[in-house]
Amino acid sequence: MEKITSFTIDHLRLIPGVYVSRKDPVGDTIVTTFDIRMTSPNDEPVMNTADIHAIEHLGATFLRNHPVFGSKTIYFGPMGCRTGFYLLLAGDYESADIVNLLIEMYEFIRDYEGEVPGATPKDCGNYLDISLPMAKWLSRRYLDEVLYDISAERLVYPS
């Protein structure tokens, strides 16, 4: 079997950033898949499931309610390796095109107060495994260390 694209990226050289993972034609449009890498693979601890779960609930809620990108958001969810998230948007985008959107989203998570949307037994299959404090901490770290002054090397996969 042929390796899928995400397994061909050199994870030993990959640093936290925002990357275009792939672009796929679907009907008359392009779907752009973004690799939102929050931790350095194989170099630092992965995020805990409760942290990821809170970011997923808050991030998906933010994105689907966004005035511009809400109707273009196809999917936002965690990577199995727990080092980041995938965001799928309808449209042909580059990494730099969504940096401001991600800043808005991670600021929303960092500053969020109250109950996490969908964190009830009726709405979620694992509602107890959610950590808002860690989601806020991880969001602050990603904003400060990656997004606010993002460099070119954090926008294109290492070759």
C-alpha positions in Angstrom: 0.0 0.0 0.0 1.1 3.5 -0.7 1.8 5.9 2.2 -0.8 8.6 2.7 0.5 12.2 2.4 0.6 13.0 6.1 3.0 10.0 6.7 5.5 11.4 4.2 6.2 14.6 6.2 9.5 14.5 8.1 8.1 14.6 11.7 11.7 14.8 13.0 12.0 18.3 11.4 8.4 19.4 11.9 7.9 22.3 14.3 4.7 23.8 15.6 3.0 25.9 12.9 0.2 26.1 10.4 0.6 24.0 7.3 -1.4 23.1 4.2 -1.6 19.3 4.4 -3.4 18.7 1.2 -5.8 20.2 -1.4 -8.6 18.0 -2.8 -11.0 18.8 -5.6 -14.6 18.1 -4.5 -17.2 18.9 -7.2 -16.6 22.5 -8.3 -14.5 23.5 -5.3 -11.2 22.7 -3.5 -11.1 21.5 0.0 -8.0 22.6 1.8 -6.8 20.5 4.8 -4.7 22.4 7.3 -2.2 20.8 9.8 -2.5 23.0 12.9 0.6 21.6 14.7 0.6 22.7 18.4 3.4 20.6 19.7 6.8 19.5 18.4 6.3 15.8 17.3 8.5 13.2 19.0 10.2 16.1 20.9 7.8 17.2 23.6 4.9 15.6 25.4 1.7 15.2 23.5 -1.5 16.9 24.6 -3.8 15.0 26.9 -7.1 13.9 25.6 -9.1 16.1 28.0 -7.1 19.2 26.8 -7.7 18.3 23.1 -11.3 17.6 23.8 -11.9 21.0 25.2 -10.1 22.7 22.3 -12.1 20.6 19.9 -15.5 21.6 21.4 -14.5 25.3 21.7 -12.7 25.5 18.3 -15.5 23.8 16.4 -18.1 26.0 18.0 -16.1 29.1 17.2 -15.4 28.1 13.6 -18.9 27.1 12.8 -20.3 30.4 14.1 -17.6 32.5 12.4 -19.2 35.2 10.1 -16.9 34.5 7.2 -15.6 30.9 7.7 -18.6 29.4 9.3 -20.1 28.2 6.1 -16.7 27.1 4.8 -15.8 25.0 7.8 -16.1 21.3 7.0 -14.2 19.8 9.9 -12.1 20.7 12.9 -10.7 17.9 15.0 -7.6 16.3 16.7 -4.8 14.3 15.1 -4.5 10.8 16.4 -0.9 11.5 17.5 -2.3 14.3 19.8 0.2 16.9 18.5 -2.4 19.1 16.8 -5.6 19.4 14.8 -6.9 19.2 11.3 -9.0 22.0 9.9 -10.8 21.4 6.6 -12.1 24.4 4.7 -14.1 24.7 1.5 -11.8 26.8 -0.7 -8.3 27.0 -2.1 -6.2 28.5 0.7 -2.6 28.9 1.8 -1.4 28.7 5.4 -1.0 32.5 5.7 -4.7 33.0 4.7 -5.9 31.5 7.9 -3.4 32.9 10.5 -5.8 35.7 11.6 -8.7 33.2 11.8 -6.6 30.9 14.1 -5.5 33.9 16.2 -9.2 34.7 16.7 -10.0 31.1 17.5 -7.2 30.6 20.0 -7.9 33.9 21.7 -11.5 32.8 22.0 -10.4 29.6 23.7 -7.8 31.3 25.8 -10.3 33.8 27.1 -13.3 31.5 27.4 -15.2 31.4 30.7 -18.1 29.2 31.6 -19.3 25.8 30.6 -17.7 24.2 27.6 -20.3 24.0 24.8 -21.6 20.5 24.3 -20.0 19.2 27.5 -23.1 17.4 28.8 -24.0 13.7 28.8 -26.8 14.5 26.3 -24.5 16.3 23.9 -21.2 14.4 24.1 -20.1 10.7 24.4 -17.3 11.5 26.8 -18.3 14.8 28.5 -16.3 14.2 31.7 -13.0 14.1 29.8 -12.7 17.9 29.2 -10.1 20.3 30.7 -10.9 23.9 30.1 -7.9 25.2 32.2 -5.4 23.2 30.1 -7.1 24.1 26.8 -6.7 27.8 27.8 -3.1 27.3 28.8 -2.2 25.4 25.5 -4.0 28.1 23.5 -2.1 30.9 25.2 1.2 29.0 24.5 0.3 28.5 20.8 -0.6 32.1 20.4 2.5 33.4 22.1 5.1 31.0 20.7 3.7 30.4 17.2 0.8 32.5 15.9 1.4 36.1 17.0 4.8 36.5 15.2 4.6 33.5 12.9 7.7 33.0 10.7 7.8 31.6 7.2 9.3 28.3 8.4 6.1 27.7 10.4 3.9 28.0 7.3 5.4 25.5 4.9 6.3 21.9 5.7 10.1 21.2 6.0 11.5 19.7 2.8 
